Amino acid sequence: MDRKGRLAYRPEIDGLRAIAVLPVLFFHSGLGSTGGFVGVDVFFVISGYLIGSLVLSEIESGTFRMVTFWERRIRRLFPALAVVILGCLVAGAVLLVPQHFAELGQSVIAQPLLCSNFYFWKQSGYFETASEFQPLLHTWSLAVEEQFYLFFPPIFMLLLRGGRLVASAGIICFLIASFVWSIYGTAHYPSLAFFLIPSRIWELDIGVLLALWPKGRSPLPLRDEIFSWGGLLLILGSVFFYDVNTPFPGAAALAPCWGTAMVIYGNSAGLTSSGIILSRRPFVFIGKISYSLYLIHWPVIVFLKYAWIKALPPFYLSGSLVVSFLLACLSWKYVETPFRKKKFLPVRWHLFFMSGILAALFVGMGSLLYLSKGLPARFTPEISQFEKEPNQMPGVQGLNQFLQTGELSMIGKKVEPESPMQLVLWGDSHAMSLMPVLDVLGKEHGIGIYTATEPGTVPIAGTHRADAGRNGLDAGTPVLEFVLNHKQIKNVLMTARWSIYVFGEPNEDLDLIVCDSQTESRSPQQAREVFVRNLRRTVARLRDGGVAVWIMRDVALQPRSVPETLAQTASRGMDLNSFAQDASVQKLEGKEINQLIDQAIQGLGAQVLDPIPLFVGPSGIYLMAKDGKALYNDRHHLTRFGSMQLRPLFEPVFDGIQTESAKLQ
């Protein structure tokens, strides 16, 4: 501290900020630093140390005021963020197709509410939106910090009543609990663990604990050099040896976080040789602009990629970083610094008032974009026609209602309960997307179709989701019993997004993998066994009950969300299937799950339906669009039009039901 009670300036910490932000930039631009995402964790530790030190000093001197604390936070963070949000809205109005502009609106709403990490966590799950179309995705880390500072000061004040030793013990308890949860959550709930604060508290608390460490120690040159260089090596090792396949945060985050603490501690009694390097002017300057640089670089990359559509050459990606540096310098000089030094809005309540006005404006503008579905009037009808459709047919109840009432909804022709002209559609949201074509065929053939469907629920009896724990709800057995107890039902069609119940989501979220009473699956390997064992039992029980079983393989996963991609390509005058992949790619991706299905039903007489050939174009590509219309509602749910393309696949099924029912009558 200086004589005025302010934190003594430590240039090497600004240099450390440069070490944090540069790998993030290179990682996001794809120009290196496979583990560059750890830069955010370095920032967390630095922030915990600096804010912890400041709050500690003020609490101990009796000068701490929450209103002053939040004034500093707002001056430091909100002006530059507000400029970036406004810039994204302007660029989005020019470039983003309606669906993406509406999603930008939602993320804008989340900013002043300090919950963007919750928003992007939700977006990363079952109905994920591609990150390259989210200009504010990187603000999740700001939300984590601000959420931490909502509860940190009052808890810290309470702990400090018992002195630094008690406060340290309390912080260590929070740190250990958060770290343990981070390891567990990363293994079992990776998306939640990545975005939400419980698994990140320990990273900020490392910095706070460092702030509580006794000051005024004598330098020990050899030890300090080892600490400082060792810490840098831990950070840089993480940057260059981690990649997107590294489970994170969890235990892997310990290296960059502990390394950051070592650098700060090693230079606390005087600069080491590495501290001197970090204190050099280039590193310090980058560190000073690091906040603006972090805020600006990602939207620049996103909008450049969006405007280019196809993969950007390295030259343009490098150019995006140059542009980001230039804009960051302007933001730091003309936005960050004047607000922080109170040249703009020097009166506290004026700052609060204007910040409140801006926050309300962002919520209002974001709501307008969301409710208007992205202002589609900006584009011609040929472009704005590509919108997402509701997956659920009106009036159709899901399995949750069935478990309460014991009754299933029916589409197709409404037949009498005793009629043999009945079929049960059993599955998840992918089964729901088949309802349009099945409804039409049911009416044409005089067949009623019971709908036993629920998103994220595999059509297999005796199983439950991994995220439900050992005693999770088995929604499949009641459906199986319903079919077997209604003797007139002789036909069941089962389909689902089969792969996620064995291998998890593409983002490695394992919440939906199947468990049963014998195995509480915690890995795809265990889920394979559960899947095969219980699918075989389910089909066998149906066949033993005289029920014909059809199992439809899953439709393929498209490389990009289809409606938005079609709107983008249409707006550029490109072929709608410009981003469609070769069908062999989809067949290869589905090979393993299809082998497991075949293994499970071998010898049971169930018939397999394969939808993929019906979506392959003349050139061998797996189509996104046909006749100018979208086949998919996102990356893996069919549109109404897409489901109608499966009519040739299902017509033999309905013909067979009609023929067998005629024999019984």
C-alpha positions, 0 to 999 in steps of 0.5 A: 500500500502507498501512503494514501492507502492505495494498492502499490502498483505492481507492473509485473501483474500487468505483464501477467495480464498480457500472458493471460490475454495473448493465448486467449486471442491466439486460441480463439483465432485458431492461430496457436495456443491450443490451451489458450483458454486457460488465460481466463483462469489466470485472470480469475486469480489476478482479479481475486488477488487485486480485489481481495487486497483492496477490500482487505485493506479497506475493511481493516482500515474501516473505510470499506463501503459497498457503494464505493466498491460497486462504483469502482466495479462499474467504472472499471467494467461497464463502460467498455462493455457497453461500447462493445454491446452497442457495437455488436448490435450495430454489426448484428443489424447489418450482418446477422440473419434473423435467428442469430440476431434474436439470439444476440438479443437474448445474450444482450439481455443477460449482460446487465443482469449479470447472468450471461454465463447461465445463458451460454450454459443453457445454449451449450446443451441439448439445443446448442447454438454454434459458438461462432455465431455468439458475439458475446459468448466470452462475457460468461467470464465477466458474469462469473467475476461479478457474481463472485463479487456480489457475495464476496465482500459481506462474507469477507467482512464477516470472516475478518471479524475473527482476524486474518487467521479465521478469514484464511481458514474460511476462504480455504474451506470455500476453496476446497469445496469449490475445487472438489465440486469442480473436479466432480462437475467437470467429470459428470456435468462438464458444461455446467462446471465450465460456465457456472460459478460454483466450480470457479470460486476456488480460482478467485479464492486462490487470489484472495488467499494470497492477498491474506498472506502476511506482507513485508517478508524479506526477499529470498532470491533463489526461492523467489526465482524458483516460484516466479519461473516455475509459475510461468512454466505452469501457465505456459505449459497449460497454454501449449499442452492443453487442448479442447479435449482436456477436461476443464476446469477441474484438476487441470485448472490447478496448473495455470491458477497455481502458476499465477499465484506463484508468479504473484507471490514470487515477485511480492518482495521484489522483482525476480528476473522473470518479473523484470521481463514481465515489467517491460513496457510491451508486456505492461502496455498489453496488460493495461489494454487487456480488458478491452482487448479481451472484450473486443477480439471475440466479436471482431473474429465472430463478425469477420467469420460471419461476413466471410461465411466460409473458413477464414484464411490465416491472413485474415485471422491475423488481421482480425487480431491487429484490428482488435489491438487497434480498437482496444487501444482506442477503448482503453484511452477514450473509454476505460481510462476517462471513466476510471479516473472520473473524467466522465460522470465524476459524481457517483450517483450520475454514474449509477443513474446512467448505468441504470439507463443503459442497462434498461436500454440493453434489456429493452433492445434485447427483448425487442430483438428476441420478441421480433425474432431478429427483425426479419423485415431487414431481409427479403422473404426468401431469406427470412423464411428460414426460421425454427419451427416448434417440435411439438405438435399442438395438443400432444402431451409428453411422457411427463403427463402420461406418468401422471394420467396414464393416458397417451395422446394420439395423432393420425386417425382417432380410432376406438380403444379396441381397434387393432389399427394402432401404433405407438411412437416411442422416443425423444424429441427426434421422435416428436419431429416425425409426428407430421409425416406419421399424422398424415399417414395415420389419417390416410391409412385409418391408423391411430398413433399413440405418442409416447415421447419426451425430449431427452428420454430414451425409449428403453425400459429399465433405464434412467438418465445419469443426471438423475442419480441412482434412483432416477425416474424410469420413464420407459417401463410405464410405456412398455407396460402400457403397450403390453397391457393393451392387447390390441396394440401390435406395433411400436416404432422406436426412435431417438437421438440414440448416440447421446444416450451412450456417448453424450452430447457433442460438448461432452456433457454426459447428463443423458447417458443411460443408467440402470439398477445394475450400472450407474453409468459414468462413462460411455463404456459403461453406457454401452453395456447398459444400452445394449442390455436394456434395449435387448430386454425391451425389444424382447418383451415387446416381441414376446407380447406379440408386438411388432417392433420397428427401430429407426436409426437416427438422422445424421447430425448436420455440421451447422444449424440449418435454418440460420445457415440457409439464411446466410447462404441465401443472403449471399446468393450461394447454393443452399447446400454449400455447407452440406457434407458428403453422406459418407461422413454422416454414415461413419459418425453413426457407425458405432451407435448403429452397431450397438443397436444391431447387436442389441436386437440381433435375432429378435425380429425387430425391423430397422429403418434407415432414414439417411438414404432419403436425405442424400442428394444426387452428388452424394451430399447429405442435404440441408435443404431440398426444393428451397426448403430446410430439412432440419430445424437445427442441427439434428431435428427435422422440420415438418417438411423434412419429416415428410421426406420420410414418407417412403420409409414409413409407408410400408410400415403403415401398409403392413399394419393395415394388412395385419389389422384386416386379417384380425378383423 
